[in-house]
Amino acid sequence: MKNRIRYLILMGLILLVGISVNKVASQSVPRRPDFFPLGVYWIGTYTFNDSPSSERWRQIDKALDDLAQHHVNAIWLTKLPAAEGAEFARRAAQRNIYLVASLEELQGHRQNIRRGNHPRLIANTLRTWSNAPPPIAWGLGDEPKTEYMNEMAAFVRAWKTRAPGEPVTAVVSARDVFSAGKAGFDILCGNMYPFYGNGYSLGAEVPPWAAWLMVTRNTVSQNPLPWMMAQGFQYPEGPYELDERNHIVYLPGSARFWVMPTPAQIKWQAWSAIATGSKGLFYFTYRWPIESNPQAPPTRYPVVVRERTNSNAPKALVYDDLRPTPQYEAVGETFGKLEKLTPVLAPLKPVPGPEAWVTNPVGNGTIANVLLHPQTKKRYLILVASYDSKEEQTIEIAMGPHIKGLKSLINGNVVEVDVAAPFRKATVILPPGEGEVFECEVDEDNLPDVYSDDFTSDKFIKDSVNGTANGVERFVSIYGNWLSATDRNQKGSQAFLTYDIDRLFGAMPPGGIRMLLYSGYSNTPRERGAFWSGSKDGQQYTALSSNQFDIGIPFWGRYLKVQLSQIPSGLGAPRQGYLRRITFSQWKRPVEADGSIE
């Protein structure tokens, strides 16, 4: 009898071990191409290092439990050594949370690592990681710079040679997205913190929402698996202290360099990134236990705090003791909605041309964008409300004549689609910063033809920068002409893009075309400016300011003229928002006033 009891106990233990192993194995899913990370950035040096080891891991477990309850499925973990990172990964996977392992040993922004013995480093890292759940990707450094991106590319190649099948990534700043796009990363994460207290993050002409969208678009254009690193913190430059609530108080001589986003801004960053084509999102930063520093030297920035000012906002997404902030609750609420949609969202790609746009209100971060499933060819419209309003927003959208119906993926409701000849229209009500995803009913026989003119070609760069001897610069594009009169020192200029629509498209039905003026950030040529305006038949038609990066115009005339400014934003200041591409969408059969298709 005793032997039988021992046998049953032994079999039970084996079964439990098997279940445990299978549980971890079944949870080790982050390598799936459709895995959609909804995560936070966790600085490893803030893993409760001031506590005894046993207490420290108990606090980490508590934090992981809380993150799981807030629908977080990924953590960008930095600066821990591989052995501790592996233990963190084991504990996280028990909650279905997976890591980007940006380990201490892999910090490619450190010269001795990116130029080091890559084969030995990779072998030692994988050996130390052992059987811990595999990371989503190995993070090779923090914000690697264009100046040494060739060395980072060699680091990437070493991983592909020595550890094929182990994906690598990096988070990069706005100015380094294009060079990183050529470095071979399997996944690329764009870093943009748009909400500044000391002016706009990309210059006075680029408000926060436009800066965020611009960097997101650029990141999406550079990698098949683009992610974004969103802002969930504030940062004081100069002297500051913390009040009894653990909120930052700015002291005279300091600057509100980055300000804590509102809950609506937190939600907006997630929804707008996904609407633009991002395949994952992380918020910087989860926990940031910095202490008061009233003796810090005054800031060197021009906009300073002149009297004691309480921000009435936390430093990061959670307080030092892990209490949630309103921003953290907004993250959890948004991730809770998105995790149900990610199986649909993961494979979607932005359509090549404009198929939907916001007609009211315009600007301020209100977005309508159509994405396409590459296999099923289904179209999905993602609508995002501005974060500025405190009330629900009634958003009017126009759509191409091929979109006949909209059905919400969140609640299943069908939205009424009316005629606004030659297009269609719909009205949706959303709270500030919120998003909605609609499955589109589509007329497959009336899909738009898309034409795009790229201003980043070698010929355009050469001709537009060098100019001609008499100061008149000319560039002949595929579809139109670019002509500029300038003094060559770029102190003043006028430039026009002129498109002969009839010659380009042939006979065009009235109102059957939609223009998108698309601007993306490009480091060169720096002589390209950021202002443009549309004109109809040689007359000004619709002015588009430099911050309207996703505004198109309905067009009926023969010519489209786009005026480009080449005036720098300030002495020695980089120029922002350079025009990179102009895209046309044309439908053969517009909607008639009675709702019929021509």
C-alpha positions, 0 to 999 in steps of 0.5 A: 500500500505504501509503495502504491502511495509513493508511486501515486505521489511520484506520478503526481509530481511528474504530472505537475512538473510536466504541466509546469513545463508545458505551461511555460512552453505554451506561454513562450509565444512571442516569436509568432509573427502576429504577436502584438506587444502592448507594453511598458519600458522598465529600467532594470536598475529600478528593479527594487535594488535597494531591497534584500534579494528575497523581498526584491523578487517578491516586489517584482512578482507583485508588479508583474501581477499588476501589469498583467491585470492592466493587460500588459503583455510585453516589457522592454527590460533594460540594463539588467545582466543576462542572468537576472534578465532570464529570471525576470523572463521566467517570472514574466512568462508565468503571467503571459508577459514577454520581454525585449531583452535589452541586456547590460551586455548588449548595449550597443550605444557603448563603443566597447560592446558594438566594436567588441567580440560579437561571437563570444558575446552572443554565445555567452548571452545565449548560454546564460539565458539558457532555457528561460522563455525566449525574448520577443527580440534582443535589444541591441542598445539604447537610441543608437546614433546615425554616426555609428549605425554602420557599426550597429549594422555589423552587430546585427549581422553578427547575430544573424550569422551566429544566432539565426532565428534570434530577432534583434531590435533597437529603439531609435530617436526620430533623427536616426530612423532612416539610418536604422532602417538600413541596418538590418534590424528584424524589428525597429522601434521609433522613439518619440516623446511629443509632449514638451513643456519647453516648446514643441519636440520637433520645432515651433512649426510642428505641434505634438500630434504632428511630430508623433505621427511624422515619426510613426509614419517614418518608422512604419516605412522603414521596417515590416515590424514597426513599433513605437515608444510612447510617452508616459513620464515627465522630466524636470530640467534643473532644480525640482522636488517631490511633494507628499503625493510623489508629484514633481514640483518645479523650482525657480530656474528649472524647466518642464522639459517633458510634461506628463501626458494626460490620460487622453493623450496616453490613449491617443498615442496608442490608437494613432500609432496603430492607425498609422501602421505600428505593430506594437507599442511600449510606454516609457516609463513604468517606474522611475524612483528619482528623488528630489534634487533642489540643488540641481543647477539652473537649466540652460533652456530658455523657457524656465520656471520663475516661481515654485510650480507644482505639476500635480502629476506623477513622474511615471506610470506608477508611483514608487510604491506601485500605486497606479496613476490615472495615466497607468489606468488609461494604459490598462483601459486602452490595452484591454480594448486593443488586446481583443483586436490585435488578431485583426490588427497584427497583419494590417498594412496602410493602403498606399493612397488616401481612402478616408479623411476627417472633414470636421474637426480637422487637425489637432490629432483627429485621424482617419486611416484605412488599412488593408489585410494583405491576404484577405484584402479586407479593408479596415478604417481606424478613426482616432479622436483628438486629445484636446477636447474635454467632451465627446467629439462628433467626427465627420469623415469622408471616404472614397466611393468604394467604401459602402459600409462600416461595422464596428469591431468593438461593439458590432454596431453598423454606422450609417454611410451617406452620400457626399458626392463624389464621395461618401460620408459618415459621422462617429462620436468618440471620447477624447483620445479614443479610437474605433476600428471598422470593417469596411464593406467595399465595392471591389470594382471601384478601388482607387488607382494610386499615383505617388511621386517620390522626392527622395530620389538621388536626382531630386536631391542632386538637382534641388540642392545644387541648383543652376548657375543663375540660381534657378533650380529645376527638377522634372518628376515622373508626373510634374515639374518642380521649379524654384527661384532662390539665392542659393544661400537659402535666405529666400525662395519660392518653389512650385510643383505643377502637375498636369492632371489631364496629361497624367490621368487622362479624362477624369470624372468630375470630383473623382480624385483625391489628393494627399500631400504627404510629408515625412521627416528626412535629414537631407536635403535640408534645403527642402522646406515644410510649407505647402499649399494647393491651388486650383487652375493656377489659383490658390485653392486650399492652404495647408500649414506645415503641421498638417501631415495627413490632410488631403484636398478634393480636386477637380481642376486641371493643375495642382500647384504645391508651393514649397518654402525653403526658409529655415526655421531659425539660425542654425536650426534644423528644418523640419517636416520636409516634403518627401512624397505626394500621392494621388488617389483616383476613382473611376466612378464617383458616387452620384447625388442619388447614391448611385455609382456612375 
